[in-house]
Amino acid sequence: MSSRRLFQSRASWLAFVAPLVALGVACGSEESPEHPLGQGVYVGATWQKARAVIGHRAHVIDHQVACSECHDLSEGRVDIPKAAVCVSCHEKEATIEHAGHAENAPDGPSNCMLCHSFVPEPGHDDPLEAWDCMRCHAEKQGKTPAVVIHARSTCDSCHRPHDKPQALPSDCRECHENVETSHAAEGRESGAICATCHQNQHAPATEARESCAPCHSALGRELQEQAGFTQPAAIIPASAVFEGHDSCIGCHRPHRTGEEAIAPCRSCHEDTPVLGGGRIAPHADCKSCHDPHAPGEGITRACVTCHTTKHTNHPAAHGGEACSTCHNPHPPMGQTSPARNCTTCHHGAASDSDFHGAKTTCRSCHQPHNFVISLSNTSVCSSCHATQVTAIQSAPAHGKCSSCHAGLPHRPTGAAQPDCGGCHGEQLTAAVAGHRTCLNCHEPHGGTVGKSCGSCHEAQHDRAPAGHRACSSCHTDPHTGAAQKACTSCHANKQKAPHATVNGGCESCHSPHGEKGATFAGSCQSCHATSSLTGLHQKQAHQACRTCHTSTHSTGLGDERKLCGTCHKGLDKHEPDAPRCVSCHLFR
């Protein structure tokens, strides 16, 4: 309730009470020795209540002030005293210094009764004291907040409403004798020290929790230095974040300074496990990693202040994460592994050994602090696949494992059947049926032929004549299946034989992988049918070709007389000068 409304309320009450007082006076008894109007005046019930109020008790009972000295009784009623009446005795208090009350107007009603009560008020059974300021100040008055903390103390302990200054300096320790502080105490009185934080003495003490920043800031430091403080307050970072710390006094004891006044972190975080806390002293000290004023910030750099040789490039895609990405600084109770499993982040695998191979873990290829690997060479793969990596050195085109194995490094494919046609399309297209599965012949890493032809073509290999079992001697392009090299490239002495120009070449007569061997020329009748023969070839005795033609490669019959003589014996004297029998005995 405002001061003006309170005054109006009391004025109305006095206006109601005054006639009753007057009535009590008029009907009074002369046997009322306590009545200030004198003998023979009866004091009614209203007066009996009014005189118990401190204002009337002090004036009428204690100091025997007659009613007429304050009240005008000439018209048979008791009026409200004018301001001039109070001032006539209380000259020292004539000017009201109370900020919420105007000065007394000489002819107006006295403002004194706003604080000094003379009549009982509705709802108040106990007599009101003059210093019952809480009738107004229990609620906010303008810019003045409601009085809270000191509501049970007498206001005149600090305030003098009729004096200047109204608030008197006082030693807080007179009441708070158990509170001693060295905080901001340099060369200052007790009250001034307390007011540094408790700036509003009528507010709850909890408001002081918000008063640290004005001093513990760059501006506060400057002001303290200007004031001559030899030890200015520590500066709180402008970006201070109190994550879970609702105020400074959660850690700092407000009436003490120094390290001993700071609560240990374990007083609140006693159940927080620490990685290696029992073995590594710096890990057990929270401040080694955490800035108390920003405990969640800066931890990405905290580890390297001690672990100076450990720098990670993992993961490069995210600009490099903090050590705590893999090393949980506060692992669950019972966890002994110094690092999280990779699958904590890499959810594509069911377990840490699910990638690449059943027994291959991420750390088999990736070094935790040098995590990024390059597939541009074979150095990573060689640690496990040394034999294969050595083999591909002989085939420059096979120099990278990823050229054939798609899905590296995590899901390598093509191990069973690589797609050779991606690079060797021409050879794959030319390959005959049965030769299109490259791995049947080739060792994939070196590109060399890993199997002999005889492993598949066993019969042909076994029938090949001596010196012909190196298949590539004739089959220079194994993909086509046919022999690309002519027989005469080796058997040059046979290239002028009568049959050398026969369509089909040597294979017209010779089957290099035939059951009877390459030297077996086959039947002459396959080309030279009996019905087509001329001259003496028609004779039955002359139809066994090899009787006379002992070599299919010779250009003639050699010593024909001798050859013919093998059958025609006794004719050696026949035309002894004739060199050839066929000159006369025609076969064509």
DARA-V793426 format. One line per field, one symbol per residue. ss: DSSP state (2 for helix, 1 for strand, 0 for the rest). phi: phi as a letter, one per 20 degrees, with the letter a starting at -180 (. if undefined). psi: psi as a letter, one per 20 degrees, with the letter a starting at -180 (. if undefined). Layout:
ss=???
phi=???
psi=???
//
This chain:
ss=002222222222222222222222220001000000000100002222220002222222220000222000000000000122222220222000000000000000102222000000000000000000022220001001000000000022201000000010000222000000000000000222222220000000222222200000022222222200000000000000100000022201000000222100222000000000000022220222001001000022222220000000000222000022200000000000000002220000000000000000022220100100000000222200022222220002220022200000000000000002220022222200000002220100000010002220022222200000002220000000000000222002220000000000222200000000000000022200022200222202220022220000000000022222200000000000000022200000
phi=.ffffffffffffffffgffffffffefdfedfeffeofndedffffgfffffgffffeeefdlefgffddedfdmbdeefffffffgddffefeeeffecfffegeefffgffdeeccfdgndeefeefeffffdefdfdmeefffcfefeeffffcdcfddcffeegbegffdefedccdflefmcfgfffffgdefdfdegfffffedfggeebfffffffffenfecfffeegfegcefndfafffdeffeccnffeeffgffddfeefcfmfeddgfffegffddegebfedmffdffffdefedcdddeffdmnefgffdeffcfggnfdffcfffffdeffdfbfdeembgddegffdeegdcffddefcdfffffddffffffffecgfefdgffdefnfeecfdnfebfefffddffffffffgndeegffdeffeemffecffffdefffffeffgndeegffdefdffenfeeeffffdeffefdfgefefgomgffdddfdffenfffenefffddfgfefdlffffgfeeegffdefcfefebemffffffffdefndfeflfeffcfffdefdc
psi=prgghgghghghghhhhghhgghhghjrqiknhipiiaqjppoahghhhhiiqhghghggggjlpqhihhqojhjjrorpqrhhgghhhmhhjgooiphiprqpphirqpihihhopiqqqpiohqppqhkmhihgjirpnciprqpfgkhjqphjhhqohjrpqhpppqohihhliioqqjokjokqrghhghiggmhoijrqhhhihjjghhhlrgghgghhhhijpimqqqppqhkppmoioirhihhpohjqrrhijppqhihhlhjoqpojhihoghhiohihhpohimhiqiihiggihgmhiopqkpphhjjprrhihhoohmqqpipipiqqqhihhniiqhrijiqfrhjorhihhpphjmhpqpjiajhghhhhlggghhhihinhikiphihhnqjqihmprjhgnqnhihhlhghhhiprpijinhihhpphhiiroiqqhihglgghghiprpijinhihhmhnihhhqpipqhihgmhiiijqhjhjppibhihhpohkrhjrhipiaphihgnqhiiqrbiiiphijingihgnipiiqiajcnhggghihgmqjjiiomiiphphihhnpi.
//
